[in-house]
Amino acid sequence: MQKHKTEIFIFLVIFIVYSFFTILKIANDLPVQNLGSDQYFQIAANLAEKHSFSLDNAGPTALRMPGYPFFLALALKIFHNWWLIIFLQNIISGLTGVFLYLIAKKWLPFAFAIATSFVWAFEPYAIDISQQFLTETIYTFFVVMSVFIFIKFRAETNKKIFFPVIILLLSILTYIKPISLFLPLIFITALIYHQRTKSAVPVIAILIIYTALLSPWLIRNHATFGHWQFSSDNVSSLYITSLYFKADENKEQRPPPEIPEESGFRKFEKSGDLSNSSIKIKSAISVIISNPLRFSKFYFKNFIISIAKSSWYGSIKNLLRGSSGNVNYHKEIKEAVFNLDMDKILHFSAKEIASLIIMLSGIIFWLLILSLAFLGSLFSLKYLPAENRPALILLIGIIAYLLLAGNMAIDDMIRYRFPASPFIAIFAMYGLFSLFKFKSIKQSV
């Protein structure tokens, strides 16, 4: 116990702070249905009560991957209370903070390693998302734990234990979010660099076992819907991106409402039926490859803008008022400021000014964190011992993969940035530490 007092301290601080806001929601008598997507509630309730993976208990659905609904259903069977599941997610967030600290302390001094965990954990959106029934809390936990096990394996863990555990974790990640499908390639790249071997046996073994673990869900969807797809959700991200790109080509602010209506996409999304998935994929790809250079410009422009976005206003409001599910980006205020609409700016109310300050604070925070993280990645690759290179490649690869793949869901980038944020925090703290170190060296000279 004494040996792990730092880990216990980090866990308790995160759990207590997170649980305070959960208690606040309970005290405000917030309906639990306001805490996330009703699709997860419906599927989990049907799983727990009637062992049916469906939205309406009338027919199967492929709208969501099974990982998170199964987690909710199992927790509901055990606790019989939705609020206790939120407390369970607070425990998971605390454990994520502990794993993050254990990773960070490999390269950072004690104080900076603890700061890494708290910078991630106490960003308002991190607390807010943990109070909702969305996949991010457990998904981020498994991502961070996978990286920790990879680093632990390189140092001391037996290879016979490492391979089945890491493959199982990567499979769980894909069962939670289909965006993880190609995540094993990042781990394989880091593993090959670590082993410095030309043997293809470990790589082939990982891919075969990983595919075997995912095959039951693919077989289920093919048998039920006639298509080899994981979920209609992963199709929707690509399809919606193509709609935004098409609107951008036509110089529209956003896709007109009639575009999804005419395509039948909304009906397709609600039912979770994969029968239209191939059509949607082909439609999206044809739009994207119609002008690949323009799409690349559009994609990376949205990528740069979206990764620095802030949801602080909505998150802080949710936390302080004990509300949820209303992350307000205040688009009108943002547009007025960015367009220098002085007539609107000069007539901002006190509430709008407060909203603007919170919004700008969040943007400045993320621009600072991302800038430090960029510096930290350069410093770490240059100055850390070569033995750390595989782990650094893994971290940088995961950040790039999650951010770039997440940009396919252009309208909800903050959620897709969140699982990468623990690793961004590591590099940001390493960048800050390096700046302090270089400053002290310069002063001593």
N, C-alpha and C positions, 0 to 999 in steps of 0.2 A: 504493500500500500504506500509506504513512504517513498519507495523507488519511483512510483508513478504519480506523485503528488501534483506535478505540473499538468499531466494529462487529465487528472480528476478535476483540477481547478478549472481548466479550459472547458471541460464538459459541463460542469455545474454552472459556470457563468453563462454559457450559451443557453443551456436548458432553462435556467431560472428567468433570464430576460425574455426568451421566446414564450415561456409559459405565462409570464405576466400578461402579455398581449392576448393569449388564448383566454385567460380568466376574464380579461376586460370584455372580450366578445361574449362570453357566457353571461357576464353581469349585465350586459346591454341587451340580453335576450335576443341575440342575432339568430335568425333562422339558419339552420345548418345548411339548407339548400343553397344559400347565398355564397357558400364558401368554395365554389368551383363549378366545373362543368357537370350539368345534370346527367350527362351521358355516363360518367364514371359512377355516379350514384345508382343509376338505373341498372347498369350492367352488374355492379358489385352486389346490389340487393338481390337481383335475380340469381346470381351465382350462389349467394349465401343461403337464400331461401328455397330456390327451386332448381339449383344446379344447372342453370341455363345461361349461356353466354349470349344474351340478347338485350335489346333496348326495351322492347315492349312485351317480352315473354311470349311472343307469338312466333318469332322466327329468329334465326341466328344473325349476328351482325359481324361485319369486319371493319367497322368504323374505327375501333380502337384496338391496339395491341393488348394481349391478355395480361401482361406483367403487373401493371398497376391495379386493374380491377381485381385480379386474384389476391394481391396484397390487401386491398380494402375488404374483400369478402372474407378472407381468413381472419383479419383483425376484427371484423364485425362479428364473426362467429365466436371469437374469444371474449371480446369486451362488451358486445351488445350495446355499444354506445359510440356515436360518431365523434363526440368531443374527445373521448379517450384516444381515438385514432390520431387526432391532431396532437395530443400530448405525446403519442408514440412518434409522430413525425418530428416533434421537438427533440426527442431523444436521438433520433437519427441525425438531425442537424448538429447536435452536440458531438456525436461520434464523428461526423464529417469534419468538424473543426479539429478534433483530436488527430485524425489521420493527416489532415493538412499540416498541422504543427509538426508531426513526426517526419513528414516529407521535407518541410521547410528547414528543419534543424540540421539536415544533412549538409546544407550549404550556407546557412545563416547563423549568426550568434543567437543566443538564447532569447534576448529581448525582441529581436527582429522576427524570430520564428513565431513567438507568441503573437506579435503584432500582425503577422500574416494571417493567422487564424481569425483574429478579431476584426481586421479590416474586411475580410470576406463576410464573416458572420453578421456584423452589425451594419452593413450597408442596408438601408431601409427596405429595398426590394427583397433582399435575402430573408429578412424576418417576415415580410408580408407574404411571400410565396409559400413559406412553410406553414402558414395559417390557412392554406387553401388545399382543397382536394385536387391537386394537379401533380403531374409526374415528376416535377423538377426536384423535389426533396429527396426521394429515394434514388432517382436517376443520378443526381450529383454525388450521392453517397457511394454508389457502386463505381462510378468513374474514378473518384478519389481513392477508394479502396483498391481498385485494380492497379493504379499507379503505385500505391504504397507497396503492394505485393510484388510488383515488378522490381522495385528498388530493393526490397527485402530479399528477394530471390537472388539478385546479383551479389548481395553481400554474404548471405548465409543460408538461405533456405535450400533444401534438397530439391533437385530438378524434378524428381518423381512426384513431388507434391505440387510444385509450381505449375506445371503444364495443365493438369486437369482443373486446378482451381482457377487459373487465369482464363481458360477457355470457357468454363462455366460462367464466370463473371461477365465475359464479353457476350455470351449468349443471353444472359439475364438483361443486359443493357439493351440488346436488340428487341427482346420481348417487351421491354418497357417503352422504347421509342424506336421506330423503324429507321430513324436517322443514323442509328449506330451500325447499320449493316456493314459498312466498309471500315469501321473503326479497327478491326483486327489487323488490317494492313499496316496501320501505324505501329502497333505493337510488334508485328513481324519485322518491320524495318529496323526498329530499335534493337530487337533480338538478334537480327543478323549482324548489325554493327557491333553488338556486344560480343558475339561469339567469334566474329571474324572468320567464319567458315563458309565454304562453298557448298556444304551439304544441304540438300533440299529436303531432307527427311523431316526435320522439325517443322518446317513451313508447311509441307504437305499434310503432316499429321494434324497440325492446328486447324487447317482449312477443312479437312475431312471431318474431324470431330465437331467443329463449329457448325458445319452444314448439317451434320446428322442431328445435332441438338435442336436446330431450327426447323428441320424438316416436318415434324408433326404438325406445326401450325400451317406451313405451306400446304401440306397434304390435306389438312382440314379445309382450308379455303378453296383448294382446287376441287375437292369432293363436293363442297357446298355451293360454290359460286362458279366453278369451272375456270378459274384463273389462278395462276401461280403468283399471287401478290400477298404481301404481308398484311396490309390494311389499306382502306381507301384514304386514310389520313396522309400517308406518304405520297399518294397520287395527287391529293389536293394541294400540297405545298408546291409541287412542280407546276400544276395547272394554274394555280392562282398567280404564281410568278409570271407565267406566260401572259396572263391577262393584264397584269400591271405593265409588262413590257410592251404589249400591244397598245395599251392606253398611252404609254409614254411616246411611242412612235407617232400616235395620232395627236400628240401634244395635249392630252387630257390630264386632269389632275389625278384621277383614279379611274378604275374600270367602271363604265356606266352600269347601273344596277341591272339593266336588261341583258347584259352579256351573260352573266351566270344564269339568269332566268331562262334565256333562250337555249342555252347549252344543256339545260337539265341538270346542271351541276349541283344546285341546292337540294334537289330531290335526291340525287345520288349521294350527297353528303349525309343527309338525314338518315337514309335507310342503311348506309354502310354496306350496300350491295356492291360487289366487285364487278358486276356485269358490264358496267360502263368504263371500267378502269383502263382497259387497253385503248379504247377510243380517246379517253382523256390524255393518256400518255402520248399517243401518236399526235394528237392535236397540239399539245404543249411543245413537244420536240420540233414539230414542223414550224411552229411560230418562232422558236428560239433559233433554229438553224437557218431560218430565212435570211437573217442578217447577223451572223455570229460576231462580227466586230462591234456592231452597234449594241448587241446584247451584252458583250463583255464590258463595254463602257457603262451601260445602264446598270449592270450587276454590281460592278465595283464602286460606282458612284453611290448606290444605295447601301453597299457594304460599309463604306467609310462613314456615311452619315448615320447609319443605324447603330453601329457599335458604340457610338458615343451618346446615344439617346439616354434620357433619364426618365424614370417613372417615379421620381421621389415625391412629387406632389400627391399623386394618387396613393402611393404606398404609405406616406406619412399620415394622410387623411384616414386611410383604412385603419391604421394602427391606433391612432389617437382617438378616433371616434368609435372604434370597435366595429367598424363596418368591413366590407370586403367585396371583391369582385368588381371594383370600379376604379381601375387604374386610369386616371384622367391625365392625358398628356397636354391638355390645354392648347390645342392646335391653333385656336384663334389668337391667343396671346403670342404664341411662338411665331405665327405668320406675321403678326403686326410688328414684332421686333425685328425679324429677319428682313422684312420688306421696308423697314424704317417708315412705317405708317404713323407719322407723328400725330395725326389727328386722333387716332385711336389710343396711342401711347399716352398722350397728354390727358386723356379722359379715363385712364384706368382707375378703377375703384381701389380702395385699400385692400380688399380681398384679392383683386387681380394683381396688384403689386406684390403682395405676399406670395401669391402663386408663382409669379415671375421669378422672384428671388429664390424660391425653393427649386424651381425648374432649372434656373441658371446654375445654382449650386451643384445640382446633380450632374449637369453637363460638364462643368469645370472639374468636378471630382473625377469623372470618368476620363476626361481628356488628360488629366494629370496622371491617373493610374495607368492609362494606356501608354503614355509617353515614358513613364518610369519603367513600365514593363518592357517596352522596346529597348530601352537602354540596358535594362537588366538582362535581357536575352543576349545582347551583344557582349556585355561584360562577362556573363557566365560562360559563353562559348569560348571566349578569349582567355580568361584567367583561371577558371576552375580546372582541376587536374583532368587529364584525358579519360580517366576511369569513370568520370561523371557524364561523359558525352552521350552514352546511350540513353540515360534517363532524361537528359536535356532535350535530346532529339524527340523522345516520346512526348514530353510536355509541350514542346513547340508544335509538334505534329497534331496533338489533340486540340490545342487552342485553334490552330489554323483550320483543322477539319470541322470542328463544331461551329466556328464562326462562318466559314464559307458555305458549309452545307445548310446551316441555319438560315442564311440569307435567302434560301429558297422559299422561306415563309416570310416574305418581306413585311407583312403587316404586323408581325409579332416577334420582332428580332430580339427584344429584351429577354424573353423567355429562353430563346435559343442561346443567348450569350451567357446566361446564368451558369450552366454546367461547366463552362470554360473559365468562369470568374475565379475559382480557387487557384488555378494555375497562373492566371494573369496576376493575382495578388502575390504569388511567390516571386515572379519576375519583377514586379513593381517594388517589392521590399528589397530584393537583391540589387535593383538599380539604385534605390535610395541608400542602401548600405554602402554600395560602391562609391557613391558621391561623397558620403561622409568620410569614407576611408581615404579617398584621394585628397579630400580637403585637409584631413589631419596630416597626411604625408607631406603635402605642400607646405603646411604651416611649420612642420618640424624642420623642413629643409630651409 
